[in-house]
Amino acid sequence: MKRKQISNLNFTLQFLVGLCLLGILFIVSVVVGEAHVHVATIMEAVLHYDPTNQAHNVISEIRIPRNIGAVLVGMSLATAGAVIQGVTKNGLADPSLIGLNSGAAFALATTFAFFPSAPFLILIGAGFVGAIFGGIMVLMIGSSRRDGFNPMRLILAGAAVSALLTALSQGIALIFRLNQSINFWSAGGVSGTNWRQVMISAPIVLLTIILLILMSRQLTILSLGDALAAGLGQNVKKIRLASLLLTMLLAGISVAMVGQIAFVGLIVPHIVRFLVGTDYVKVLPMSAVLGGSLVLLADLLARMLGEAPMSAIISFIGVPYFLYLIRKGGRTI
């Protein structure tokens, strides 16, 4: 009992440190940019907004919604990655590596082609359906043999399906002359995020993450193996289906907001499990906080480098880490 209390205290401290880090990055990201502003100006813009003040407009209409969008995307991808890795018992799983992001991007390309002025809520729905389509294709191929979700086979299936769906997206872009829009979604970035997108996305993202946290004890048991979970009275199929659908929703929202961003859902859960262990009661909230911090930091660096693609900056970290995990055979869960 005493050991559990110490563990819970350590997690609380780690979580608070993570929240402080996220808060500091948020403030720094609002201050830093082509037009530097002071912290006092930020408070003025929030508490006493003056539409005729250019600095207030930059803060309130551009940087704050952009930063909130980055945090929401980071929370979504990191939480989705943690759940997928546990459900498939595959340490190499990630929304971008098992076809969710490419499926969502394909659905968005199709939506842009036939409904170019579709509202953002429709884009979220399209991204969700596309993520389901891509994810089902990969999971069916990756678990087509008796040994279930083999890590390497799942990743190979994800690479093949992602390449196919990306090629189809590019084909649609060429036929319907959507190159500029598709290039934005392919590069990934939060520069175009606005308040309307934030107001629609934030409740959906937060509610979805809360639902996954409520399922965290079942996810912890499921990550230990189907036989053990069934022996403890868990409905393995229902838990897996519900959790995967929720992660597909998170992936669809992320792609609808900022395009395709890889490796966030791969890197963050491994760091979190190193810090807090494998209990999903702790893994999911910590993944959300650190995921938001990672994407916010990447967007800050991208802005300082002259609006470089944010996905490229994350890939500089993610690719070496992915290769390291491959050398370990993906046996990290």
LINJO-V733247 format. One record per residue. N is the residue number from 0. RES is the residue in one small letter. PHI is phi in degrees with one decimal (NA if undefined). PSI is psi in radians with two decimals (999 if undefined). Layout:
n: (N:N)
res: (RES:RES)
phi: (PHI:PHI)
psi: (PSI:PSI)
//
This chain:
n: (0:1:2:3:4:5:6:7:8:9:10:11:12:13:14:15:16:17:18:19:20:21:22:23:24:25:26:27:28:29:30:31:32:33:34:35:36:37:38:39:40:41:42:43:44:45:46:47:48:49:50:51:52:53:54:55:56:57:58:59:60:61:62:63:64:65:66:67:68:69:70:71:72:73:74:75:76:77:78:79:80:81:82:83:84:85:86:87:88:89:90:91:92:93:94:95:96:97:98:99:100:101:102:103:104:105:106:107:108:109:110:111:112:113:114:115:116:117:118:119:120:121:122:123:124:125:126:127:128:129:130:131:132:133:134:135:136:137:138:139:140:141:142:143:144:145:146:147:148:149:150:151:152:153:154:155:156:157:158:159:160:161:162:163:164:165:166:167:168:169:170:171:172:173:174:175:176:177:178:179:180:181:182:183:184:185:186:187:188:189:190:191:192:193:194:195:196:197:198:199:200:201:202:203:204:205:206:207:208:209:210:211:212:213:214:215:216:217:218:219:220:221:222:223:224:225:226:227:228:229:230:231:232:233:234:235:236:237:238:239:240:241:242:243:244:245:246:247:248:249:250:251:252:253:254:255:256:257:258:259:260:261:262:263:264:265:266:267:268:269:270:271:272:273:274:275:276:277:278:279:280:281:282:283:284:285:286:287:288:289:290:291:292:293:294:295:296:297:298:299:300:301:302:303:304:305:306:307:308:309:310:311:312:313:314:315:316:317:318:319:320:321:322:323:324:325:326:327:328:329:330:331:332)
res: (m:k:r:k:q:i:s:n:l:n:f:t:l:q:f:l:v:g:l:c:l:l:g:i:l:f:i:v:s:v:v:v:g:e:a:h:v:h:v:a:t:i:m:e:a:v:l:h:y:d:p:t:n:q:a:h:n:v:i:s:e:i:r:i:p:r:n:i:g:a:v:l:v:g:m:s:l:a:t:a:g:a:v:i:q:g:v:t:k:n:g:l:a:d:p:s:l:i:g:l:n:s:g:a:a:f:a:l:a:t:t:f:a:f:f:p:s:a:p:f:l:i:l:i:g:a:g:f:v:g:a:i:f:g:g:i:m:v:l:m:i:g:s:s:r:r:d:g:f:n:p:m:r:l:i:l:a:g:a:a:v:s:a:l:l:t:a:l:s:q:g:i:a:l:i:f:r:l:n:q:s:i:n:f:w:s:a:g:g:v:s:g:t:n:w:r:q:v:m:i:s:a:p:i:v:l:l:t:i:i:l:l:i:l:m:s:r:q:l:t:i:l:s:l:g:d:a:l:a:a:g:l:g:q:n:v:k:k:i:r:l:a:s:l:l:l:t:m:l:l:a:g:i:s:v:a:m:v:g:q:i:a:f:v:g:l:i:v:p:h:i:v:r:f:l:v:g:t:d:y:v:k:v:l:p:m:s:a:v:l:g:g:s:l:v:l:l:a:d:l:l:a:r:m:l:g:e:a:p:m:s:a:i:i:s:f:i:g:v:p:y:f:l:y:l:i:r:k:g:g:r:t:i)
phi: (NA:-64.4:-63.3:-65.7:-64.1:-64.9:-62.6:-65.7:-65.1:-61.3:-64.0:-59.4:-63.8:-63.2:-65.7:-65.2:-62.5:-62.5:-64.5:-63.2:-60.7:-61.9:-63.6:-64.1:-62.0:-63.2:-65.0:-61.1:-68.5:-74.5:-73.6:-83.8:166.5:-59.7:-106.7:-72.9:-129.3:-92.3:-60.6:-60.7:-65.8:-62.4:-62.9:-63.2:-65.2:-77.4:-89.8:-135.2:-66.1:-118.2:-63.5:-86.7:-90.9:-62.0:-62.7:-63.2:-64.7:-61.2:-70.6:-79.1:-102.0:-119.7:-74.8:-65.3:-63.4:-63.1:-68.4:-62.8:-60.2:-62.4:-64.0:-62.7:-65.7:-62.2:-61.0:-63.7:-68.5:-67.5:-64.8:-61.1:-62.3:-61.4:-68.2:-62.2:-62.6:-72.8:-67.8:-91.5:52.8:-129.9:-70.5:-97.1:-73.1:-164.1:-53.2:-81.1:-92.8:-117.8:88.7:-66.7:-66.5:-67.8:-64.2:-64.5:-64.8:-63.0:-64.8:-67.1:-60.5:-64.3:-64.1:-61.0:-66.8:-99.8:-134.3:-61.2:-108.1:-63.0:-66.6:-62.3:-63.3:-66.1:-63.5:-61.9:-61.3:-65.1:-62.4:-63.5:-63.6:-64.3:-64.4:-61.8:-60.7:-65.2:-64.3:-64.2:-58.4:-67.8:-65.8:-66.0:-70.5:-68.4:-115.8:-77.3:-113.1:-67.5:-80.1:76.4:-81.2:-69.6:-54.7:-69.4:-65.6:-64.7:-68.6:-63.9:-63.7:-62.6:-63.8:-66.2:-66.1:-62.2:-62.6:-62.4:-68.3:-65.3:-63.5:-64.5:-61.8:-66.4:-63.2:-62.0:-62.6:-69.0:-66.0:-100.5:56.3:-110.4:-55.5:-64.1:-65.9:-66.9:-61.0:-63.2:-67.7:-73.1:-72.3:79.0:176.2:-108.0:-63.4:-95.8:-68.7:-125.3:-62.8:-62.9:-63.6:-63.9:-65.8:-80.3:-74.9:-56.1:-61.9:-66.5:-62.4:-63.9:-64.3:-64.2:-64.9:-62.2:-61.6:-67.1:-64.8:-64.8:-93.5:-61.9:-67.2:-65.1:-66.9:-61.8:-66.0:-63.4:-67.3:-84.0:132.7:-64.0:-63.8:-65.3:-62.1:-65.5:-65.2:-91.4:89.1:-85.8:-85.5:-59.6:-63.9:-67.8:-64.1:-63.4:-63.4:-62.6:-67.2:-66.9:-62.2:-66.3:-68.8:-65.8:-63.4:-62.3:-64.7:-62.6:-64.0:-61.1:-67.2:-62.5:-80.9:-131.6:87.5:-88.2:-128.3:-101.5:77.4:-62.5:-72.0:-91.0:-71.8:-60.6:-58.8:-67.3:-62.2:-65.2:-64.9:-65.3:-82.2:-118.3:95.2:-106.8:-75.0:-69.0:-60.2:-98.0:-64.0:-67.2:-63.8:-68.0:-62.7:-61.3:-67.1:-71.6:-64.5:-61.2:-65.1:-63.9:-67.6:-63.7:-64.9:-62.7:-67.0:-63.0:-64.1:-62.5:-67.7:-68.4:-95.5:80.1:58.1:-67.6:-60.0:-63.5:-63.3:-67.3:-65.8:-65.2:-65.9:-59.3:-87.3:-71.4:-62.6:-59.4:-67.6:-62.1:-64.0:-63.0:-68.0:-63.1:-61.5:-83.2:79.3:74.7:-86.9:-123.3:-98.0)
psi: (-0.76:-0.68:-0.69:-0.69:-0.70:-0.72:-0.75:-0.66:-0.75:-0.72:-0.74:-0.78:-0.75:-0.71:-0.72:-0.69:-0.71:-0.71:-0.71:-0.74:-0.77:-0.75:-0.74:-0.79:-0.65:-0.82:-0.80:-0.68:-0.50:-0.64:-0.77:2.42:-3.02:-0.67:1.80:2.43:2.77:2.76:-0.65:-0.65:-0.60:-0.79:-0.70:-0.75:-0.60:-0.77:-0.58:1.17:2.25:1.89:-0.31:-0.14:2.06:-0.71:-0.69:-0.71:-0.73:-0.75:-0.90:-0.59:-0.28:-1.05:-0.76:-0.87:-0.59:-0.77:-0.71:-0.71:-0.73:-0.75:-0.77:-0.73:-0.77:-0.75:-0.76:-0.88:-0.71:-0.75:-0.76:-0.74:-0.75:-0.74:-0.78:-0.73:-0.67:-0.74:-0.69:-0.09:0.73:1.93:-0.15:-0.02:2.56:2.55:-0.59:-0.41:-0.19:0.44:-0.05:-0.85:-0.75:-0.61:-0.75:-0.71:-0.67:-0.76:-0.66:-0.71:-0.74:-0.71:-0.77:-0.63:-0.75:-0.41:1.26:-0.42:0.50:2.41:2.85:-0.60:-0.64:-0.66:-0.69:-0.79:-0.72:-0.73:-0.68:-0.83:-0.74:-0.68:-0.69:-0.79:-0.88:-0.74:-0.72:-0.73:-0.83:-0.78:-0.62:-0.74:-0.76:-0.40:0.48:-0.13:2.98:-0.41:0.12:-2.46:1.43:2.20:-0.87:-0.68:-0.65:-0.73:-0.70:-0.71:-0.71:-0.73:-0.75:-0.82:-0.71:-0.74:-0.74:-0.86:-0.61:-0.72:-0.71:-0.69:-0.77:-0.63:-0.77:-0.69:-0.70:-0.75:-0.74:0.14:0.96:0.40:-0.74:-0.78:-0.77:-0.64:-0.67:-0.81:-0.55:-0.67:-0.64:2.21:2.73:0.21:-0.46:0.13:2.34:3.06:-0.62:-0.77:-0.71:-0.77:-0.53:-0.75:-0.72:-0.86:-0.68:-0.80:-0.86:-0.75:-0.71:-0.76:-0.68:-0.74:-0.71:-0.66:-0.65:-0.43:0.12:-0.65:-0.70:-0.66:-0.65:-0.79:-0.73:-0.61:-0.28:-0.21:2.53:-0.71:-0.78:-0.74:-0.76:-0.65:-0.47:0.17:0.23:2.46:1.63:-0.80:-0.75:-0.73:-0.78:-0.79:-0.84:-0.78:-0.69:-0.69:-0.72:-0.68:-0.59:-0.63:-0.76:-0.73:-0.73:-0.73:-0.75:-0.80:-0.67:-0.58:-0.82:0.02:-2.83:2.13:2.17:2.83:-0.22:-0.81:-0.18:-0.82:-0.93:-0.83:-0.60:-0.73:-0.74:-0.77:-0.55:-0.61:-0.77:-0.07:-2.83:0.09:2.06:-0.29:-0.56:-0.61:-0.78:-0.90:-0.65:-0.64:-0.72:-0.78:-0.84:-0.55:-0.77:-0.69:-0.73:-0.83:-0.65:-0.73:-0.75:-0.70:-0.64:-0.80:-0.69:-0.69:-0.69:-0.40:0.36:0.79:0.82:2.72:2.16:-0.63:-0.56:-0.67:-0.75:-0.62:-0.53:-0.55:-0.73:-0.69:-0.88:-0.67:-0.67:-0.76:-0.65:-0.73:-0.61:-0.70:-0.55:-0.05:0.22:0.15:1.27:0.00:999)
//
